[in-house]
Amino acid sequence: MAFKITSNIGSVTTDPESMFRDLRNRTVEGLMAQQADTLRSYMTHKDQTDLALELPTGSGKTLVGLLIAEWRRRTNQERCVFLCPTRQLVHQVAEQAREKYGINVLDFAGSKRNFSEDDKSSFLNCEAIGIATYSALFNTNPFFDDVGTIVFDDAHAAENYVSSFWSLEITHNNDPILFAALLSLIAKYLSDADMARYGGDDESSLDSSFVNKLPTPNLLEIKQQLVALFDQHCSRGDRSFSWSMIREHLHACHLYYTNHSFLLRPILPPTKSFLPFANANQRVYMSATLGEGGDLERIFGREDIFRVPAPVGWDRQGIGRRFFVFPMRTFAEDEATTLALSWIPKFGRCLVLTPSDRAAGRVRDEVNVSLGDKGYRIFSARDIEGSKQAFTETAKAVAIFANRYDGVDLIGDECRYLIVQGLPEATNLQERFLISRLGASALFSVRIRTRVTQAAGRCTRSATDYAFVVILGEKIHNYFLKPDNRQHLHPEIQAEIAFGIEQSKGAREDEYNEYIDLFSSQGEEWKAADESILETRNTLSQTQIDVATALESVVNKEVAYQNLLWNEHYEEAFSAALDVLNNLGGDDLRGYRALWCYLAGNAALLASASNGGMTAVAKTHYSNAAVAGNALPWLKHLANFIDQGELASVEDDAVFDQLERIEPLLDKFGTSNSKKVEGYFSAIRTGLSSAQSAPFEAAQVKLGALLGFIADNSEEQGAPDPWWVSGKRGIVFEDYTATGDNPVISKSKVIQAAGHPNTLREDYSGVSFMVVFCSHTDHLDSAAYPHVTDLFYIQVKDFIEFAEKSMSVIRELWNSYSQSGDTVWREHAALILSENDLTPSQVFQSFKCTPLSQLKGSGG
């Protein structure tokens, strides 16, 4: 048997580009110009500990990352791992490395227990680079616990992959017992309005946007109970890993909740404390769009990442060609969706990207209705996570992904049809809370742009690739139609979108069908269109998002704050928070400034345990948070931790709670056309004009919701008619819409109505209800007079007039509305409501104008 002779690979080449020329088993003839340029830029900065390289989708960044890892393995004799978002991509990259590039790699997809001993030994001995998923590194007992180089592919998509390691999520569906126990534990801190959301099993359409956060001082009060609860329920199974990472650090975590889930996590991932990540000699972040504003640093919890931008020329040029269409320019959303699904048979296979499981479920139902009898197979992201082969080999297939804008590359004929449904603005509860409750949407503007860019590129993976892309959903439709959003996108995408917007203007169904045929044929007509897109592209440039400079200037201190707080260095964390605040200014960042006042207050509160003098400092910063975000009702939760004297400058008007409840309804209406608004108003008008009780009461509920009240009704016999609630006050209506000869409000009806507040007390403890009769008649049974104390009255015609005024004002607010959590809009809207006597206190007062006792007596 011959001896095994090894070569001295440590001195083979001086750089990755030269090494590539020595790879004899490759089928790729040579490096593309942009790949060579990027590798040369890398060598200029090869000693950076954290280095980000930007190469557009489809321009060959995978090969660049593999060559860097292989070169460092050979040159430094160090263990190198290349990380992908999914197992399917691990297999894909491993196959490309061996078959196309001639690089010997080790495929470490799946669980560590399934890694072969031979592969593990080869990796440990630095014989080949490993290809694995993010979760293979970010777990409590990783095989990759001592590596020299980590290359992160699709780094821009890593937020949830990284943060999930320090996140514990509990849902009602997956663990109803633990969910109920958590709710019981925090119930004493929840408002009546929040508790009312847990009354039923079904989410209402508006509740789907609800998210809240337990203030940190409350979280600290129940810290020991939380530990005991999670120890009992999370000591085994998958959740045990996340729980073990945050168990000793609850002081640095935040608890978010909706009516169906809880999320416990730190504001940023404390990766500095995770040695398999932190101890690497170099971390290389490969991305199609690095973004600005410090977004990459926040995703990976690093204070400073050196960026190498895309090579010269690629700041304008893209990969492949997309034909975007916007059927919602002509059709209502449901009609546009039906139309988009009817085009699937033209392509055979289709990929649909949605922002949530809920949205994906709706699309799945619509696909079943539209194509259920045509033999189409529906795939989820999980179905093709290991391999996309089943999807790409199925002639009639629809893949529907929820909250996944990465992790699958569909090349060439694998898929030519992409539907992007909904704007990917928040992919976890923390993002939803910061956007909708703290007005910090500016923080995620870069991330949203990155996600829509990712989404657009899922089916165009090479220079000659092409795909038909349909945009559905109010928010994403509006996002692309606004020039001030498009200017932040890559020029190639800007030009493609501008072309699609123009083609979609007034387009009919037959015209769309002709577009598809012309595009699919890739003939002379499309070549002329392509030339037009290129001409437009050459006139465009990408501009930086306005707040990016300010956000980038503070990210190192934000990361420092999280790491210091995690390790219980509270006073130093407080100092880092002050450094953040000193550099945050401007209206666009008011919500974010309020957040950091709050976070500074948390650090000071924790420091006060050892330094009593910090208690006053904590209260001051909680007060500053409330003042900075006086249009943000959540910050009123801090009132219990602020001296009353410090609250003098804090706006304490329920109008901002009112606006926070109006916004989800405005989101449902959308802002591109008035069809949904007019439909809602028409339902109110029709209901209020009816002599029947059911439609009249339904219209009252709709009007209450429109005005930002918690509005509901009951169908039970003798139960109250609709009621409206805001804070600790409420209106319960007693509707008497009879229009016959000489109708009279009877004694029995008055007595029944007087008891309605008691009926509602169980569900709305602490709420003081006023009873308002709404009736055509102004006659009261004389026998009822002894029972009319504290009852009030409004004629139906006056109520209809009030409704018309309310709808007019809400339409005015809708006209200026852009997105939830916009503090500037909220302050403008609060002024409009106040000027029109439609704030909660003004509405309550207006319904007290006519006591029921003033009605004319009738009978004996």
Summary of the structure (lengths in Angstrom):
residues: 860
radius of gyration: 30.2
end to end distance: 119.7
largest distance: 119.7
contacts: 2874
relative contact order: 0.08
helix: 52%
strand: 13%
